[in-house]
Amino acid sequence: MLYDPFLLRRQDGGFASAWFVDLGYGAAPVTTLESAARLGRVNPLLPILGVEIDPLRVAAAQPYASQRIQFRLGGFNLPLKTDIDGQREQVRAIRAFNVLRQYAESAVEQAYTELACHSLPGALLVEGTSDPAGDLWVANVLRRGKQLPIWEPEGVVFSSRLRTPFEPADFQAVLPKKWIHRMVAGEPIYEFIQGWKEAARRTVAERSWGDRRWFVAAGQELHRSGWGVDPRPRWLSRGYLLVSQGMEGARHGL
């Protein structure tokens, strides 16, 4: 995880055995196993917990379980266990994709609250929506505050594997529940997408070098235009457009 490798390595206090949770992994535990492989490069001992509300999916995932990777039945009230000394398991990070999109917008805050109650202060919640292949996605990044049940927004990530032609408008189809109904003039997310389209238009000459080069150029143009976009190639060249919360000079905080 490029965003916060320190969080994945933390061993102080409750973090010593705290889970990375993949909430709602779907019909097959592909994302849970992919997370275990990728995050294992940062911390080979990081425990991974896949959570699904469908008992058949949990049963089907059990052959992939190991000492480090587990699969349990549950939902937003994460299925954490308590040991004989009364110590309850803790969570350091949660990945929740294509879960909240199916709920009413009014249910989002309640879900956030439940997840916060199971997470350590400083934990991360990455909550968003992707297309079926995972080639295009948008996610809110939130940090668990010191006071319950607060998640403090840190940013929004727009990600593309750039396997298809780059087009900012395509991200509208995978906006999280928080943003999907706010794509109207005057709303920050609408103005941001319009700004991104304009930045792409101004840098379209870079397309002759490939869509990846164009994606990077458009992101850096957005930054120069005053949007709170991280302009570093380490993010943009990988297809990640990170819009930070409250970044100085940003026109809007998403």
BADREN-935997 format. One line per field, with one value per atom (N, C-alpha, C): residue in one letter; atom name; x, y, z. Coordinates in steps of 0.2 Angstrom, whole numbers, always signed. Each point is the difference from the previous one (the first is absolute). Last residue first. Layout:
<atoms>
res: (A/...)
atom: (CA/...)
x: (X/...)
y: (Y/...)
z: (Z/...)
</atoms>
This chain:
<atoms>
res: (L/L/L/G/G/G/H/H/H/R/R/R/A/A/A/G/G/G/E/E/E/M/M/M/G/G/G/Q/Q/Q/S/S/S/V/V/V/L/L/L/L/L/L/Y/Y/Y/G/G/G/R/R/R/S/S/S/L/L/L/W/W/W/R/R/R/P/P/P/R/R/R/P/P/P/D/D/D/V/V/V/G/G/G/W/W/W/G/G/G/S/S/S/R/R/R/H/H/H/L/L/L/E/E/E/Q/Q/Q/G/G/G/A/A/A/A/A/A/V/V/V/F/F/F/W/W/W/R/R/R/R/R/R/D/D/D/G/G/G/W/W/W/S/S/S/R/R/R/E/E/E/A/A/A/V/V/V/T/T/T/R/R/R/R/R/R/A/A/A/A/A/A/E/E/E/K/K/K/W/W/W/G/G/G/Q/Q/Q/I/I/I/F/F/F/E/E/E/Y/Y/Y/I/I/I/P/P/P/E/E/E/G/G/G/A/A/A/V/V/V/M/M/M/R/R/R/H/H/H/I/I/I/W/W/W/K/K/K/K/K/K/P/P/P/L/L/L/V/V/V/A/A/A/Q/Q/Q/F/F/F/D/D/D/A/A/A/P/P/P/E/E/E/F/F/F/P/P/P/T/T/T/R/R/R/L/L/L/R/R/R/S/S/S/S/S/S/F/F/F/V/V/V/V/V/V/G/G/G/E/E/E/P/P/P/E/E/E/W/W/W/I/I/I/P/P/P/L/L/L/Q/Q/Q/K/K/K/G/G/G/R/R/R/R/R/R/L/L/L/V/V/V/N/N/N/A/A/A/V/V/V/W/W/W/L/L/L/D/D/D/G/G/G/A/A/A/P/P/P/D/D/D/S/S/S/T/T/T/G/G/G/E/E/E/V/V/V/L/L/L/L/L/L/A/A/A/G/G/G/P/P/P/L/L/L/S/S/S/H/H/H/C/C/C/A/A/A/L/L/L/E/E/E/T/T/T/Y/Y/Y/A/A/A/Q/Q/Q/E/E/E/V/V/V/A/A/A/S/S/S/E/E/E/A/A/A/Y/Y/Y/Q/Q/Q/R/R/R/L/L/L/V/V/V/N/N/N/F/F/F/A/A/A/R/R/R/I/I/I/A/A/A/R/R/R/V/V/V/Q/Q/Q/E/E/E/R/R/R/Q/Q/Q/G/G/G/D/D/D/I/I/I/D/D/D/T/T/T/K/K/K/L/L/L/P/P/P/L/L/L/N/N/N/F/F/F/G/G/G/G/G/G/L/L/L/R/R/R/F/F/F/Q/Q/Q/I/I/I/R/R/R/Q/Q/Q/S/S/S/A/A/A/Y/Y/Y/P/P/P/Q/Q/Q/A/A/A/A/A/A/A/A/A/V/V/V/R/R/R/L/L/L/P/P/P/D/D/D/I/I/I/E/E/E/V/V/V/G/G/G/L/L/L/I/I/I/P/P/P/L/L/L/L/L/L/P/P/P/N/N/N/V/V/V/R/R/R/G/G/G/L/L/L/R/R/R/A/A/A/A/A/A/S/S/S/E/E/E/L/L/L/T/T/T/T/T/T/V/V/V/P/P/P/A/A/A/A/A/A/G/G/G/Y/Y/Y/G/G/G/L/L/L/D/D/D/V/V/V/F/F/F/W/W/W/A/A/A/S/S/S/A/A/A/F/F/F/G/G/G/G/G/G/D/D/D/Q/Q/Q/R/R/R/R/R/R/L/L/L/L/L/L/F/F/F/P/P/P/D/D/D/Y/Y/Y/L/L/L/M/M/M)
atom: (N/CA/C/N/CA/C/N/CA/C/N/CA/C/N/CA/C/N/CA/C/N/CA/C/N/CA/C/N/CA/C/N/CA/C/N/CA/C/N/CA/C/N/CA/C/N/CA/C/N/CA/C/N/CA/C/N/CA/C/N/CA/C/N/CA/C/N/CA/C/N/CA/C/N/CA/C/N/CA/C/N/CA/C/N/CA/C/N/CA/C/N/CA/C/N/CA/C/N/CA/C/N/CA/C/N/CA/C/N/CA/C/N/CA/C/N/CA/C/N/CA/C/N/CA/C/N/CA/C/N/CA/C/N/CA/C/N/CA/C/N/CA/C/N/CA/C/N/CA/C/N/CA/C/N/CA/C/N/CA/C/N/CA/C/N/CA/C/N/CA/C/N/CA/C/N/CA/C/N/CA/C/N/CA/C/N/CA/C/N/CA/C/N/CA/C/N/CA/C/N/CA/C/N/CA/C/N/CA/C/N/CA/C/N/CA/C/N/CA/C/N/CA/C/N/CA/C/N/CA/C/N/CA/C/N/CA/C/N/CA/C/N/CA/C/N/CA/C/N/CA/C/N/CA/C/N/CA/C/N/CA/C/N/CA/C/N/CA/C/N/CA/C/N/CA/C/N/CA/C/N/CA/C/N/CA/C/N/CA/C/N/CA/C/N/CA/C/N/CA/C/N/CA/C/N/CA/C/N/CA/C/N/CA/C/N/CA/C/N/CA/C/N/CA/C/N/CA/C/N/CA/C/N/CA/C/N/CA/C/N/CA/C/N/CA/C/N/CA/C/N/CA/C/N/CA/C/N/CA/C/N/CA/C/N/CA/C/N/CA/C/N/CA/C/N/CA/C/N/CA/C/N/CA/C/N/CA/C/N/CA/C/N/CA/C/N/CA/C/N/CA/C/N/CA/C/N/CA/C/N/CA/C/N/CA/C/N/CA/C/N/CA/C/N/CA/C/N/CA/C/N/CA/C/N/CA/C/N/CA/C/N/CA/C/N/CA/C/N/CA/C/N/CA/C/N/CA/C/N/CA/C/N/CA/C/N/CA/C/N/CA/C/N/CA/C/N/CA/C/N/CA/C/N/CA/C/N/CA/C/N/CA/C/N/CA/C/N/CA/C/N/CA/C/N/CA/C/N/CA/C/N/CA/C/N/CA/C/N/CA/C/N/CA/C/N/CA/C/N/CA/C/N/CA/C/N/CA/C/N/CA/C/N/CA/C/N/CA/C/N/CA/C/N/CA/C/N/CA/C/N/CA/C/N/CA/C/N/CA/C/N/CA/C/N/CA/C/N/CA/C/N/CA/C/N/CA/C/N/CA/C/N/CA/C/N/CA/C/N/CA/C/N/CA/C/N/CA/C/N/CA/C/N/CA/C/N/CA/C/N/CA/C/N/CA/C/N/CA/C/N/CA/C/N/CA/C/N/CA/C/N/CA/C/N/CA/C/N/CA/C/N/CA/C/N/CA/C/N/CA/C/N/CA/C/N/CA/C/N/CA/C/N/CA/C/N/CA/C/N/CA/C/N/CA/C/N/CA/C/N/CA/C/N/CA/C/N/CA/C/N/CA/C/N/CA/C/N/CA/C/N/CA/C/N/CA/C/N/CA/C/N/CA/C/N/CA/C/N/CA/C/N/CA/C/N/CA/C/N/CA/C/N/CA/C/N/CA/C/N/CA/C/N/CA/C/N/CA/C/N/CA/C/N/CA/C/N/CA/C/N/CA/C/N/CA/C/N/CA/C/N/CA/C/N/CA/C/N/CA/C/N/CA/C/N/CA/C/N/CA/C/N/CA/C/N/CA/C/N/CA/C/N/CA/C/N/CA/C/N/CA/C/N/CA/C/N/CA/C/N/CA/C/N/CA/C/N/CA/C/N/CA/C/N/CA/C/N/CA/C/N/CA/C/N/CA/C/N/CA/C/N/CA/C/N/CA/C/N/CA/C/N/CA/C/N/CA/C/N/CA/C/N/CA/C/N/CA/C)
x: (-65/-5/-2/+8/+2/-6/+8/-5/+3/+14/-6/-5/+26/-5/-6/+21/-1/-6/+11/+0/+0/-12/+6/+0/-18/+2/+7/-5/-5/+3/+9/+0/-5/+3/-3/+0/+13/-2/-2/+3/-1/-3/+14/-4/+0/+12/-8/-4/+25/-3/-8/+14/+2/-3/-5/-3/+2/+10/-7/-3/+23/-1/-7/+6/+0/-1/-8/+5/-1/-15/+3/+6/-24/+7/+3/-22/+3/+7/-19/+4/+2/-5/-4/+5/+6/-3/-3/+12/-6/-3/+19/+2/-6/-4/+3/+2/-9/-5/+3/+14/-3/-6/+11/+5/-3/-12/+0/+5/-1/-6/+0/+19/+0/-7/+2/+5/-1/-12/-3/+5/+8/-6/-3/+16/+3/-5/-8/+3/+4/-10/-5/+3/+15/-3/-5/+13/+5/-3/-13/+4/+6/-14/-3/+4/+3/+4/-2/-11/+5/+5/-19/-2/+6/-5/+6/+0/-18/+6/+6/-21/+0/+6/-2/+1/+0/-6/+7/+2/-23/+3/+8/-13/-1/+3/+0/+5/-1/-14/+7/+5/-23/+1/+7/-4/+0/+0/-2/+6/+1/-21/+5/+7/-17/-1/+5/+1/+2/-1/-7/+7/+2/-23/+2/+8/-13/+0/+3/-12/+3/+0/-2/-4/+4/+3/+2/-4/-3/+2/+3/-6/-7/+2/+18/-4/-6/+16/+1/-5/+2/+0/+0/+1/-6/+0/+20/-3/-7/+10/+0/-3/+3/+2/+1/-7/-4/+2/+11/-7/-3/+21/+0/-7/+5/-1/+0/+6/-7/-2/+23/-3/-7/+17/-6/-2/+19/-1/-5/+2/+2/-2/+5/-4/+2/+12/-1/-5/+8/+2/+0/-6/+6/+2/-12/-1/+6/-13/+5/-2/-4/-2/+5/-5/+4/-4/-2/-3/+5/+2/+1/-5/+1/+7/+1/-20/+2/+7/-10/+2/+2/-16/+4/+2/-12/+2/+5/-16/+2/+2/+11/-5/-6/+26/-7/-4/+22/+1/-7/+0/+3/+0/+3/-4/+3/+0/+4/-4/-4/-2/+5/-6/+5/-1/-15/+1/+6/-3/-1/+1/-4/+1/-1/+7/-3/+1/+5/-2/-3/+7/+5/-1/-12/+5/+4/-19/+7/+5/-23/+0/+7/-1/-4/+1/+0/+4/-4/+0/-4/+5/+3/-1/-4/+16/-7/-2/+20/+0/-7/+11/-5/+0/+19/-3/-6/+12/-1/-3/+5/+5/-1/-11/+2/+6/-14/+5/+0/-22/+7/+4/-24/+4/+8/-18/+0/+4/-4/+5/+0/-15/+7/+5/-23/+1/+7/-7/+1/+1/-3/+6/+1/-21/+5/+7/-17/-1/+5/-1/+3/-1/-10/+7/+3/-24/+3/+8/-14/-1/+3/-1/+5/+0/-8/-2/+5/+9/-4/-3/+16/-7/-5/+24/-4/-7/+17/-5/-4/+16/-4/-5/+20/-7/-4/+23/-2/-6/+17/-7/-2/+22/-1/-8/+16/-6/+0/+18/-2/-6/+9/+4/-2/-12/+1/+4/-4/+0/+1/-9/+4/-1/-4/-4/+5/+2/+3/-3/-3/-5/+2/+10/+2/-5/+0/-2/+1/-4/+3/-2/-14/+3/+4/-7/-1/+3/-13/+6/-1/-13/+0/+7/-14/+6/+0/-19/+2/+5/-8/+3/+2/-3/-2/+4/+2/-2/-1/+13/-7/-1/+25/-5/-6/+27/-6/-5/+29/-6/-6/+29/-6/-6/+22/+0/-6/+4/+1/-1/-13/+6/+1/-20/+2/+7/-14/+6/+2/-18/+6/+6/-22/+4/+6/-18/+6/+5/-24/+4/+8/-16/+2/+4/-9/+5/+3/-18/+7/+5/-22/+3/+7/-13/+4/+2/-3/-3/+4/+6/-6/-4/+28/-6/-6/+29/-7/-6/+29/-5/-7/+26/-6/-5/+28/-5/-7/+26/-5/-6/+28/-6/-6/+24/-3/-7/+17/-2/-4/+3/+0/-2/+4/+1/+1/-6/+6/+3/-22/+5/+7/-19/+1/+6/-8/+3/+2/-11/+6/+3/-21/+5/+7/-19/+3/+5/-10/+4/+3/-16/+6/+5/-22/+4/+7/-14/+3/+3/-11/+6/+3/-18/+4/+6/-26/+6/+5/-22/-1/+6/+1/-3/-1/+9/+5/-3/-5/-4/+4/+14/-7/-4/+26/-3/-8/+21/-6/-3/+23/-2/-6/+8/-2/+0/+15/-6/-1/+17/-4/-6/+16/+4/-3/-10/+2/+4/-7/-5/+2/+20/-7/-4/+20/-1/-7/+10/+0/-1/-1/-1/-1/+1/+6/-1/-15/+0/+5/-2/-6/+0/+17/+1/-6/-1/+3/+2/-17/+3/+3/-6/-3/+3/+5/+4/-3/-2/-4/+4)
y: (+89/-5/-5/+26/-6/-5/+22/-4/-5/+14/+4/-3/-1/-4/+4/+6/+3/-4/-12/+7/+2/-22/+2/+7/-14/+6/+2/-24/+4/+6/-13/+0/+5/-17/+7/+1/-17/+1/+7/-19/+8/+1/-21/+2/+8/-16/+0/+3/-3/-6/+0/+19/-4/-7/+18/+0/-5/+1/-2/+0/+6/-7/-2/+22/-6/-6/+23/-4/-6/+19/-1/-4/+3/-2/-1/+16/-6/-1/+18/-4/-7/+23/-6/-3/+18/+2/-5/+1/+4/+1/-14/+7/+5/-24/+3/+8/-12/+1/+3/-7/+6/+2/-21/+6/+7/-20/+1/+6/-6/+3/+1/-11/+7/+4/-24/+4/+7/-14/+0/+4/-4/+5/+1/-17/+7/+5/-21/+1/+7/-8/+3/+1/+3/-6/+3/+13/-4/-6/+17/-4/-4/+14/-7/-3/+22/-5/-7/+20/-1/-6/+10/-6/-1/+16/-4/-6/+16/+4/-4/-11/+3/+5/-11/-5/+4/+13/-1/-6/+5/+6/-1/-17/+0/+6/+0/-5/-1/+15/+2/-5/-6/+5/+2/-14/-4/+5/+10/-3/-4/+10/+5/-3/-13/+1/+5/-6/-5/+1/+16/-1/-5/+13/-5/-1/+14/+3/-5/-10/+6/+3/-26/+6/+6/-25/+2/+5/-13/+7/+3/-23/+4/+7/-16/-2/+5/+0/+4/-1/-13/+6/+6/-24/+2/+7/-6/-3/+3/-2/+5/-4/-7/-4/+5/+8/-7/-4/+21/+1/-6/+1/-1/+1/+4/-7/-1/+21/-1/-7/+7/+2/-2/-12/+5/+1/-16/+5/+5/-26/+7/+5/-25/+3/+7/-12/-6/+3/+10/+3/-6/+0/-4/+2/+16/-4/-4/+16/-5/-3/+21/-2/-5/+9/-2/-2/+17/-4/-2/+9/+1/-5/+4/+2/+1/-1/-1/+3/-11/+7/-1/-13/-1/+7/-8/+4/-3/-4/-5/+4/+2/-4/+4/+9/+0/-5/+4/-2/-1/-4/+5/-2/-12/+0/+5/+3/-2/+0/-3/+3/-2/+1/-2/+4/-8/+5/-3/-6/-2/+6/-11/+6/-2/-13/+0/+7/-19/+7/+1/-21/+4/+7/-21/+4/+4/-13/-3/+3/+7/-7/-3/+25/-3/-8/+16/-1/-3/+15/-4/-1/+6/+2/-4/+6/-2/+2/-4/+2/-3/+7/-3/+2/-2/+3/-4/+6/-5/+4/+10/+0/-5/-5/+7/+0/-23/+4/+7/-16/+2/+4/-8/-6/+2/+16/-3/-6/+11/+4/-3/-9/-2/+4/+5/-6/-2/+21/-1/-7/+4/+2/+0/-6/-5/+2/+16/-5/-6/+17/+3/-6/-4/+0/+2/-1/-6/+1/+15/+1/-5/-2/+5/+1/-23/+7/+4/-23/+3/+7/-13/-3/+2/+7/+3/-3/-7/+5/+3/-17/-2/+5/-1/-2/-3/+2/+2/-3/+5/-2/+3/-5/+1/-2/+7/-3/+2/-1/+3/-4/-4/+6/+3/-15/+1/+6/-20/+7/+0/-18/+1/+7/-6/+0/+1/-9/+4/-1/-13/+6/+5/-21/+5/+6/-19/-2/+5/+8/-5/-2/+10/+2/-6/+9/-5/+3/+10/-1/-4/+8/-6/-1/+24/-5/-6/+16/-2/-5/+7/+6/-1/-23/+6/+6/-30/+6/+6/-26/+3/+6/-9/-1/+3/-8/+2/-1/+3/-3/+3/-2/+2/-4/-4/+7/+3/-24/+3/+8/-11/-2/+3/-4/+2/-2/-6/+5/+3/-16/-3/+5/+9/-4/-4/+13/+3/-4/-6/-1/+3/+4/-7/-2/+22/-1/-8/+7/+2/-1/-6/-5/+3/+13/-6/-5/+27/-6/-6/+23/-1/-7/+6/+0/-1/+6/+0/+0/-5/+1/-1/+6/-3/+2/-1/+2/-4/+7/-4/+3/+3/+4/-5/-4/-3/+3/+7/-7/-3/+25/-3/-7/+13/+5/-3/-14/+3/+5/-9/-4/+2/+9/+3/-4/-8/+7/+3/-21/-1/+7/-2/-3/+0/+9/+4/-3/-13/+5/+5/-16/-3/+4/+8/-1/-3/+4/+6/-1/-19/+3/+6/-18/+4/+3/-5/-4/+5/+7/-7/-4/+23/-2/-7/+16/-2/-3/+14/-1/-2/+10/-1/-1/-3/+1/-2/+8/-3/+1/-1/+3/-4/+0/-3/+6/-3/+3/-2/-4/-6/+3/+15/-6/-6/+22/-1/-6/+9/-4/-1/+9/-1/-5/+6/+3/-2/-4/-6/+2/+8/+2/-6/+2/-3/+1/+9/-7/-4/+24/-3/-8/+13/+0/-4/+5/-6/-1/+15/+0/-7/+6/+6/+0/-17/+6/+5/-27/+6/+6)
z: (-8/-2/+6/-2/+3/-1/-16/+4/+4/-12/-1/+4/+7/-4/-1/+12/-7/-4/+21/-1/-7/+10/-3/-1/+9/+3/-3/-5/+3/+3/-22/+7/+3/-23/+2/+8/-20/+7/+1/-20/+1/+7/-14/+6/+0/-16/-1/+6/-3/+1/-1/-2/-5/+1/+15/-6/-5/+22/+0/-7/+2/+4/+0/-8/-5/+3/+12/-1/-5/+8/-7/-1/+16/+1/-7/+5/-3/+1/+5/+5/-3/-15/+3/+4/-14/+6/+4/-22/+0/+6/-3/-1/-1/+4/+5/-1/-18/+5/+7/-17/-2/+5/+3/+2/-2/-7/+7/+3/-23/+2/+7/-9/-2/+3/+3/+4/-1/-14/+6/+5/-22/+0/+7/-3/-1/+1/-2/+6/+1/-21/+5/+7/-23/+4/+5/-16/+4/+4/-12/-5/+3/+13/-1/-6/+9/+3/-2/-7/-4/+3/+12/-5/-5/+20/-1/-5/+5/-1/-1/+5/-7/-1/+21/-5/-7/+18/+0/-5/+2/-3/+0/+11/-7/-4/+23/-2/-8/+12/+0/-3/+3/-5/-1/+18/-6/-6/+21/-1/-6/+6/-2/-1/+8/-7/-2/+22/-4/-7/+17/-1/-5/-3/+5/-2/-14/+7/+5/-21/+0/+7/-1/-3/+1/+8/-6/-4/+21/+1/-7/+7/-1/+0/+3/-6/-1/+19/-6/-5/+20/+3/-6/-4/+2/+2/-16/+6/+1/-25/+6/+6/-24/+6/+6/-22/+1/+6/-7/+2/+2/-11/+7/+3/-23/+1/+8/-10/+1/+1/-5/+7/+1/-17/+0/+6/-15/+6/-1/-11/-1/+6/+5/-4/-1/+15/-6/-5/+22/-6/-6/+24/-2/-7/+20/-7/-1/+21/-2/-7/+20/-6/-3/+26/-5/-6/+23/-5/-5/+28/-8/-4/+25/-2/-8/+22/-7/-1/+23/-3/-7/+19/-6/-3/+25/-5/-5/+21/-5/-7/+22/-3/-2/+3/+3/-4/-7/+7/+3/-27/+5/+7/-25/+6/+5/-27/+6/+6/-29/+7/+5/-29/+5/+7/-24/+6/+4/-27/+7/+5/-27/+3/+8/-26/+7/+3/-22/+1/+7/-8/-4/+1/+8/+5/-4/-8/-1/+5/-1/+1/+0/+7/-5/+1/+21/-6/-5/+25/-5/-6/+29/-7/-4/+24/-2/-7/+21/-8/-2/+25/-4/-7/+23/-7/-2/+26/-5/-7/+22/-5/-6/+23/-2/-5/+0/+5/-3/-4/-3/+5/+1/+0/-2/+1/+7/+0/-21/+5/+6/-15/-2/+4/+3/+2/-2/-8/+8/+2/-23/+2/+8/-9/-1/+2/+2/+5/-2/-15/+6/+5/-21/+0/+6/-6/+4/+0/-13/+7/+5/-24/+2/+8/-10/+0/+2/-10/+6/-2/-14/+0/+5/-1/-6/+0/+16/+2/-6/-4/+6/+1/-16/-2/+5/+10/-7/-2/+22/-1/-7/+18/-7/-1/+23/-3/-8/+24/-7/-3/+22/-1/-7/+22/-8/-1/+22/-3/-7/+21/-6/-2/+26/-7/-5/+26/-5/-7/+22/-2/-5/+8/+4/-1/-14/+7/+5/-25/+3/+7/-22/+7/+3/-27/+5/+7/-24/+3/+7/-23/+4/+4/-8/-2/+5/-9/+7/+0/-20/+3/+7/-10/-4/+3/+0/+3/-5/+3/-2/+4/-8/+5/-2/-6/-3/+5/+0/+2/-4/+1/-4/+3/+8/+0/-3/+3/+6/+0/-19/+3/+7/-22/+6/+2/-20/-1/+7/-2/-2/-1/+7/+5/-3/-12/+1/+4/-4/-6/+1/+17/+0/-6/+2/+5/+0/-15/-2/+5/+6/-5/-3/+16/+3/-5/-2/-2/+2/+5/+3/-2/+2/-4/+3/+3/+3/-5/+5/-5/+3/+9/+2/-6/+7/-5/+2/+12/+0/-5/+0/+0/+0/-2/+5/+1/-16/-1/+5/-9/+6/-1/-19/+5/+7/-18/-2/+5/+2/+3/-2/-10/+7/+3/-21/+0/+6/+0/-4/+0/+10/+4/-3/-12/+5/+5/-17/-3/+5/+8/-2/-3/+4/+6/-1/-19/+3/+7/-11/-4/+3/+7/+4/-3/-10/+1/+4/-3/-1/+1/+12/-5/-1/+17/-5/-6/+22/-5/-6/+17/+2/-7/+11/-7/+1/+18/-2/-7/+18/-6/-2/+26/-6/-6/+25/-3/-8/+19/-3/-4/+10/+0/-4/+7/-7/-1/+21/-3/-7/+12/+3/-4/-14/+6/+3/-22/+5/+7/-29/+7/+4/-25/+4/+8/-17/-1/+5/-1/+4/-1/-11/+7/+4/-24/+2/+7/-16/+7/+2/-23/+4/+7/-17/+0/+5/+1/+0/+0)
</atoms>
